[in-house]
């Protein structure tokens, strides 16, 4: 038989409460705007490749290489930014 009371349930945190915190909405908006080119670059590469006379397959290959190189470089870039501030 335990003499301690059961733990109280954790309070529910809503999106409105988080976004209502100081500076959170501005930080989220800036982050989404700043990362928009990362999502648009593969589409731009594909459009550039097809507009310059190459095939869609070649444009897809270039977009895939961009995505692969980005996924390899991003962690290294993050470590360098943490190290050198």
Order of alpha helices (4+ residues) and beta strands (2+ residues): alpha-alpha-alpha
